[in-house]
Amino acid sequence: MSKNKEIICLGIESTAHTLGVGIIDSSGKIHADVRSSYMPPVGGGIHPREAARHHSNIAPKLIRDALKEAKLTAKKLSLISFSRGPGMGPCLRTGAVIARSVASYYKIPLVGVNHIVSHIELGKLLTKTKNPIILMVSGGTTQISSLTNNYYTVFGETLDISIGNCFDKFSREVGIHDPDNPWPGPIFDKVAAKGKNYHELPYSVKGMSVSFSGLLTAAIRLVKEGIKLEDAAYSLQETALSMLTEIAERAIAHTRAKELLVVGGFARNKRFHERLREICKDWELELSVCPYKYTSDNGTMIAWGGILDYTASGELMPNESLVLPDWRSDSVEIKWN
């Protein structure tokens, strides 16, 4: 297949609880985006093997649904892309097997992409940002980076758990949950918004990185000591966001960037937007947030990452397509820029 022709790529995302299938072409037009998430017990976390079983069971239907939404047949696809990492081993391996099977059956080139880089690249495409400081904030990742010498140089990151994981663990420990939604993020935001009294908590910024585990333990202790749940959640939120805002401002001061891009599932947090707008106003730079539909894990970002990688480096041979659960974004050479 000539790389100069239009490429239509089907991407498969399977790093954690969500199996996503997306179809996009090389002009950036999104043709389909479908997803299905493994639902853990209310108050519980992700069980990797159960999530992988969910992905395996639902994959045929999702691929059919994506092709139907795109009004395409599999033979019209030019490329199959899958997330190689980072992520949960069982989930990644399931996605890789699905991708290899489809690529082999239809004799379509295969590529494997980095999950975090794909978040960033789709965010840049959809917001039309060029060279922003990037805040990647999700259930699994908290990282601030920018593109330098063809690599996403990480200025700072969490030294233990992510901010999304921190809020989720707090919610589970203190009993914040929605019977209709096993993911506590949205209900945590509502509870924290009701808080009025701030209680001091450990503020852990170490150079350009942050640590949330001590903050989490202290916030849970507040509840056990009788502090109102709303106030404890509010205190946790404000402290954690202040830490992230501080390292973001340091990165801005260092790079003198003119754009700040937020990607990842936690990018939906409205209070976070308010805090970031304050520093963006001070530094006269533009805040861009990935459209909400594509902040959480999805196949479209994997498809777009696949097109970029394929046009720069060519296909990935099936015997070289092992998954990489600990694959860091700053080890990926960005050849397409």
ABEGO torsion letter per residue (X at the ends): XBAABBBBBBBBBAABABBBBBBBBAAGBBABBBBBBBBBBBGBBBBAAAAAAAAAAAAAAAAAAAAAAAGBBAAABABBBBBAOBEBAAAAAAAAAAAAAAAAAAGBBBBBBBAAAAAAAAAAAAAGBABBBBBBBBAABBBBBBBBGGBBBBABBBABBBAAAAAAAAAAAAGBBBAABABAAAAAAAAAAABABBBBBBBBBBEABBBAAAAAAAAAAAAAAGBBAAAAAAAAAAAAAAAAAAAAAAAAAAAGBABBBBBEAAAABAAAAAAAAAAAAAAGBBBBBBBAAAABBBAAAAAAAAAAAAAAAEBBBAAAABBBAABBAAABBBAAX
